[in-house]
Amino acid sequence: MGKTPNYYIVEAGALPEVFRKVAEAKRLLETGEVDTVNLAARRVGISRSAFYKYKDAVHPFNDMLHGRIVTFQILLKDEPGGLSSVLAVFAQTGGNILTINQGIPVNGCAAVTVGAETSGLQTSMEELLERVRELEGVLRCEIMAG
């Protein structure tokens, strides 16, 4: 029997540069910006052999969450339309909302938990989080589980 692999979540800046370049080369291929491994490797500045050596072991965090149910914890100011704006971002990016739980506001803030299925996302998880965080009245938005 094969050994069960171990996984770690590591901030990209702490990784050797080759891993980040492999992830970028994979993204170029997946988005169709390039159509061959040779072009992708050349564009990011790695050899084809480095790409093939690491391609099955390097996955951006948002790829790990893609196609899964992810729980978002959001802290909103208690203002009309706040939750509606958050839900609009999910709709615009292709997130399929499964559950919404909003607590009663305390001290002018309401905690909201949103469960969403992410296989239909048309953007990265990071971009979705950033778009929600930029909304007026959003104090915090983070992934709680996924």
LUMKOL-158044 format. One record per atom (N, C-alpha, C): x negated, y negated, z negated; residue in three letters. Coordinates in steps of 0.02 Angstrom, whole numbers, plus 50000, padded with zeros to 5 digits. Last residue first. Layout:
REM LUMKOL-158044
XYZala
...
***
This chain:
REM LUMKOL-158044
506964876849726gly
507044878649796gly
506704885049813gly
507254862949619ala
507164870149630ala
507264871549704ala
507114849249624met
507134852449559met
507004859949565met
506364836449707ile
506594843349714ile
506544846649646ile
506984819749674glu
506464824849676glu
506774831749685glu
507174802949653cys
507424808649691cys
506844813649696cys
507704788249567arg
507254793949572arg
507584799249615arg
508524777649591leu
507974776649545leu
507464782249550leu
509434769949712val
509124776349694val
508514775049651val
509834757049746gly
510164760249690gly
509894767149672gly
509524758549916glu
509704753849862glu
510064757849807glu
508364771049969leu
509044768349965leu
509124763749905leu
507154777349963glu
507164770449987glu
507854767149982glu
507434790549929arg
507104786149880arg
507134778849899arg
507934795350050val
508384794649993val
508084789849942val
506764794950127arg
507344791150148arg
507844790150091arg
505944803850055glu
505764796850061glu
506354792550081glu
506624816150073leu
506524813350006leu
506374805850009leu
506494817150214leu
507154816950182leu
507104813850113leu
505094817950225glu
505454812150253glu
506154811550223glu
504854830150160glu
504554823950134glu
504924817850160glu
505484839050245met
505754838250177met
505484831750147met
505654832450411ser
505284835950359ser
505624834650291ser
507144834850510thr
506584830850487thr
506214834950434thr
508274841550526gln
507974839050588gln
507374834650572gln
508854855950445leu
508504849550440leu
508174847750506leu
509484868050438gly
509674863550492gly
509324856750490gly
509044874250323ser
508824877050388ser
508994872350446ser
509384870550192thr
508934866250230thr
508744868850299thr
510744867550090glu
510424872550131glu
510024868750183glu
510774859849928ala
510834859350001ala
510464865150034ala
511454852649787gly
511194858849815gly
511314858749890gly
511124839149687val
511384841049753val
511044847549773val
511524830549544thr
511174836449569thr
511514838449634thr
511304815049469val
511664818849520val
511224824749541val
511554804249335ala
511144809749362ala
511574813749410ala
511724786849331ala
512064793349337ala
511584798449367ala
511614772449225cys
511304777149272cys
511694783749272cys
512064764149124gly
512054761549192gly
511744766049244gly
512084772249010asn
511614766649014asn
511524764149086asn
512744785049103val
512524783149036val
512004777749045val
514054792149202pro
513504787249193pro
513384785549120pro
514284809449204ile
514584803049185ile
514004798149173ile
513474818049341gly
513634817049271gly
513964810249260gly
513894826949482gln
513714820349456gln
513934819849384gln
513494838649593asn
513684838049523asn
513434831349498asn
513834847349737ile
513674840749710ile
513924840649638ile
513334859949855thr
513614857849790thr
513404850749774thr
512944860049990leu
513344865549963leu
513684863649898leu
512544851250134ile
512674850850062ile
513154856350041ile
511344853250244asn
512024855750233asn
512154855950158asn
510454840850331gly
510504844850270gly
511234846850258gly
510304832450440gly
510494839450452gly
510504843850391gly
510124819050426thr
509524823150435thr
509674830550444thr
511394813650405gln
510984811250462gln
510384815750476gln
511774820150285ala
512154821350347ala
511734819350408ala
510854814450196phe
510864821750206phe
511224823350272phe
511254801150205val
510584803050227val
510544810650239val
512544801950151ala
512464799950221ala
511774801850247ala
512274804450018leu
512584809750058leu
512524808250132leu
511784791749982val
511354797649977val
511624803250022val
512934783950000ser
512324782650039ser
511854788550039ser
513784789549902ser
513974789849973ser
513364788650018ser
513154785849785leu
513164792849804leu
513334793649877leu
513384771549795gly
512724774549788gly
512704781849810gly
514644765949795gly
514344767649859gly
513664770949855gly
514504755749649pro
514924758749701pro
514524760149765pro
513284760849529glu
513544755749574glu
513974759049627glu
512274765449422asp
513004766049423asp
513294760249462asp
510834771549506lys
511154766149468lys
511904767149474lys
510394788949500leu
510684783149534leu
510894777849484leu
509294801749524leu
509534797049473leu
509744790649508leu
509364818449576ile
509364811349596ile
509634807249538ile
508694833349622gln
508894829549562gln
508814822249580gln
509124846449731phe
508844839749723phe
509124836549660phe
508794862649775thr
509164858449728thr
508784851949719thr
508984872049922val
508554867749882val
508994863449838val
508994886750006ile
509414882349967ile
508964878549919ile
508054887450160arg
508224889550093arg
508724884750062arg
507544882850275gly
507964888750278gly
508174891250210gly
506044876850210his
506494876850268his
506894883450270his
505114878050113leu
505794876450091leu
506294876850148leu
503984880450183met
504194885450134met
504904884350112met
503874868750254asp
504034874850290asp
504274880350243asp
503474859850154asn
504154859150181asn
504354865150223asn
502144864150134phe
502654865350083phe
503354864750110phe
501364872150276pro
501554866150238pro
502124867750190pro
500334886050269his
501014883850282his
501154877550243his
499124897450313val
499234890450296val
499934888350318val
499004910350359ala
498924909250287ala
499084902050266ala
499004911450493asp
499524915150457asp
499514913950382asp
497894903550532lys
498574901650553lys
499124905250514lys
496544906250508tyr
496954903750453tyr
497694902750470tyr
495974911650624lys
495784914450559lys
496284912550505lys
496464903750727tyr
496704910550721tyr
496544913650654tyr
495724891750698phe
496464891750700phe
496724898850689phe
494424896250713ala
494644893850647ala
495404893750644ala
494454899350850ser
494344904750801ser
494554902650731ser
494584886850908arg
495144891650913arg
495064897150862arg
493964873950797ser
493884879150848ser
494504883550851ser
494634857150781ile
494404863650754ile
494304868450811ile
495274844750814gly
494554845150800gly
494324851450765gly
496534842750859val
496424841550787val
495694842450767val
496374845450997arg
496664839050975arg
496514837650901arg
495894858650997arg
495464853151022arg
495714846450995arg
497014865450951ala
496394865650913ala
495934859950933ala
497934862451054ala
498074860650985ala
497434860350944ala
497304868151167leu
497434860951164leu
497554858651092leu
497274881851125asn
496664878351143asn
496754870751138asn
498604885051112val
498194884751052val
497554880851066val
499704874951214thr
499224880451205thr
498834879451140thr
500524863951223asp
500814870551238asp
500324876351233asp
500964850151117val
500474853751157val
500764860751169val
502204846751071glu
501754841351091glu
501164844051131glu
503044856251021gly
502974855951093gly
502524850251117gly
503154858550889thr
503554852950915thr
503494852350991thr
502274869250872glu
502984870150858glu
503424864650887glu
501024863350904leu
501294868950945leu
502044869650935leu
500914853950802leu
500884851750872leu
501174857150918leu
500934862350690arg
501474857650701arg
501484855350773arg
499714868950706lys
500334872850708lys
500934868250721lys
498864858050687ala
498864861550752ala
499504865650759ala
499134855250552glu
499304850250603glu
499324853550673glu
498624866850493ala
499334865250484ala
499554860250538ala
497284865450530val
497664871250554val
498414869750549val
496974853950457lys
496954853750530lys
497324859550561lys
497074858550326arg
497524853150349arg
497544852850425arg
496034867850330phe
496714870050318phe
497224864850341phe
494884860050352val
495094864750404val
495814867050393val
494684852850233glu
494954849450292glu
495204854250345glu
495214861050085pro
494704859950136pro
495034857150199pro
496334851749976leu
496184857350020leu
495584855850065leu
496674840449910ala
496214844949875ala
496014850849919ala
497634834049987gly
496974831049981gly
496464835449947gly
498804841849967ala
498424842350030ala
497724839450024ala
498994850749817glu
499054844349850glu
498574844349910glu
499634867149820val
499044862849810val
499154856449848val
500334881049759ile
500524874549787ile
499964869749769ile
499904897649801tyr
499794891849759tyr
500074885749796tyr
500154915249796tyr
500254908849828tyr
500144903249777tyr
499514931549831asn
499654926249782asn
499714919749819asn
500154946549910pro
499774940249910pro
499984935649853pro
499934963049860thr
500414957649863thr
500024951049861thr
499024974449960lys
499034970249901lys
499544964549911lys
499804988650035gly
499434982350037gly
499514978449973gly
499595005950000met
500005000050000met
499574993850000met
***
